[in-house]
Amino acid sequence: MYNQLRHRSCMALVLAFALGSCGGGGSSAGGVQTAPSPSPSPSPSPSPSPSPSPTSSAGVSYIHAFGTTTGSANQPRGALLLASDGNFYGITVSGGTNGCFERIESCGTIFRMTPQGTVTVLHAFGASPTDGFVPSAPLIQASDGAIYGVTTSGGRGGFGTVFRITLDGAYSQLHSFGMSPGDGKLPRGALLEGRDGNLYGATLAGGTGPCPLTRDDCGTAFRISKSGNDYRQLYSFGAFEGDAERPNGAFIQTADGNLLGTSAGGGVRNCSNVPGIFDCGTVFRMTPGGVVTVLYAFGGTVAGDGAQPEGPLTPGGDGFFYGDNHRGRPVRRVRRDGRLRHRIQDERGGNGQRPLRIRAPAPRRLQPHSRRL
């Protein structure tokens, strides 16, 4: 009985929202992302799992139930990727046919889903002792048509991997984290394909900058070619007082070619009530060559300033970039140069019961600090 209840608690549903008209433009909504090497190791021939008869209620259709059969994908995480073949691709943190020695549950999967809800497991993680497991971020489709992603565990170093998979399921591992002293650990956030054709990402731990709050290294930024043959650690966070620490979201690339990111820790302000600990978080800019500038440190003197940003920034059509924070509940927007920051906050503490209003503090700028690894 316990196993039956536990199994049911892990089930998740994919929803299809019925809009007023179909066949609209290419914008993404509802958690769907759109997308324009070493010799891959062949995966076993994938077998599609049948989709249940779609049900609908108030314009919402349930097109697939996860975890309904042994070995199927279970516990999906993150946004779906709408790939160039018209199918959806995603990850699950559990399910598949392989067990992982560090976990009671199975290791997770990469799956393909048709618009009608038929799901095929393309790769079950933990297929070998050095395979990655627990995929941790949404997938991306790069300009070569292949799909790329990261896992937070597994690999030869034990601290996560970067992987590649083709639309027909040919899977290969490009990099294992934690293989050498100072290497990154625990990749966090989706990869970004830069204009130079390389993939950029960040790790939550690893590097050479000590973090007193976590007693671990402060994280890294890295670049890797799509073949996996050219991996370079661009930056170790926590390199100076006030630097960003523990980057926790995907990069975005601005029109000038630089990358913007957020960090859960670092900055020049204390949000932990522990003397000497600066953990309010930052917005930072990094050049493709690895020069980092802190644009804004959270936990400022403005009443109600947020702290510990979560997830990536999102560019708006007004020249600002938007994001949210784990603490303080504001939605923030910041200009590319960090000079002007608007705070958009709910009147009743962010509970959604009143309309939002915009307050604009006087323009100010944190003195930038830059360092190249």
Secondary structure, DSSP 8 states (H G I E B T S, - for coil): -HHHHHHHHT--EEEEE--SSSS--S---SSEEE------B------EE-----EEETTEEEEEETT-STTSEEEEEEEEEE-TTS-EEEEEEEESS-B-TT-SSB--EEEEE-TT--EEEEEES-SSTT-EEEE-S--EE-TTS-EEEEEEEESSSSB-EEEEE-TT--EEEEEETTSSTT-EEEEEEEEEE-TTS-EEEEEEEESS-EETTTTEE--EEEEE-TTSS-EEEEEES--STT-EEEE-S--EE-TTS-EEEEEEEESS---SSSTT--BS-EEEEE-TTSEEEEEEESS-SSTT--EEEEEEEEE-TTSEEEEEEEES--EEEEETTSS-EEEEEETTSSSSSS-EEEE----------EEE-
